[in-house]
Amino acid sequence: MNVTLNPQLTRAKIVEINDTAVKVSIQGRLGVITVPLRWIFTDKTLEIGQDVEFYFSYMNVI
C-alpha cells in the first residue's frame, strides 16, 4: 500500500512526569501517549499541566 504520510502539529497537556518519561494527554480526546524524557527538547522545567506540541502521523507498517 503506497500512502503519503503528512505529519500534523498536535497539541497535548502534560499529565505525569517521572524519572524516565513524560505522559501527555492529546487534545481532542485522542488518547494518551508516554514518551522518554530524551525526546523532550526544552530549557524549561517540566511541570504537570504544561501545554506541549509535537508532530503526529499515522504509522506505516513495513
Secondary structure, DSSP 8 states (H G I E B T S, - for coil): -------EEEEEEEEEE-SSEEEEEETTTTEEEEEEGGG---SS---TT-EEEEEE------
